């Protein structure tokens, strides 16, 4: 199977999530960008700097949506307090 052969499955899942309103818009947007990034990387071999930059943009997009909904983040026994700046 070619490297991009699995592309259709991700797009199909995202399409059904969108069509049947099964997932929020941020999920579909980030999924499409991630699939596009992986496909472009398969064809053009992007540098790690470009991939990291796009992934950081996605992280900041998600933070802009969800950051005000949490006051702490727990990772096993470690707890981080989030304060508003």
N, C-alpha and C positions, 0 to 999 in steps of 0.2 A: 504494500500500500504506500503511495507517495506520502511525503511529509504532510501535505495539506489534505490528505484523505479524510481525516477525522473532522475537518472543518464543518462539514455539512451537519454533523450531529450537534455541535454547539449552537450553530445558527438555528437549527430546527427546534431545539429545546427553548432557546430564547424567543423564537417566533410563537411557539405555543404558550409560553408564559405571558407574552404580550397580548396575543389574540384572546386568550381566555381570562385575562386579567389575574394571573396567578402570582405575579411578582411585582414589587414596586418598580417605579421607573429607574431609580438609581441602580438597581440590580441589572436591568436590561442594558442601560447605558454602559456601565462598567464591564459587563460581559462582552458587549460588542467591541468595545475598545480593546479589551484583552485579546479577543479572538483576532481582531485586525492586526494588533501588534505581533502576535505569534505568527500569523500568516506572512506578514511583511518580513519578519525576521527569517522565516524559512526560505523566502525567495532572495532577499537582498543581504542577509547576514548583517543585521544592525549591530552597532557597537554597544557595549554594555552601558555607556554613558547615555545613549539615546533611550534605551530600554528603561534604565533607572529613572531618567527624567520623566518619562511618560507614566511610569508606575507611581512616582511621587506625586504627580499631578492628580492621579486617581485617588491616592491616599488623602490629599488635601481636599478634594471634592467630597469624599466620604466624611472626612472630619467636619467639613462645613455643614453637613446634614446632621451628624450624630453627636457632635461634641457637647452640645448643651443638654443632652439627655443623660449624661453620666456625671457623677461626682467622684467616683473612684474606679480604678481598674485593678482587678485582682489577677495575679499570675501565680498559681499554686499558693505559696505562703507569702508571697511578696504583694504588697498593696501600694498602689500609687494614687495619691490624692490629686484630683484635677481642680485647679482653681481658675476662676474667670480672670482674664487679664484686663 
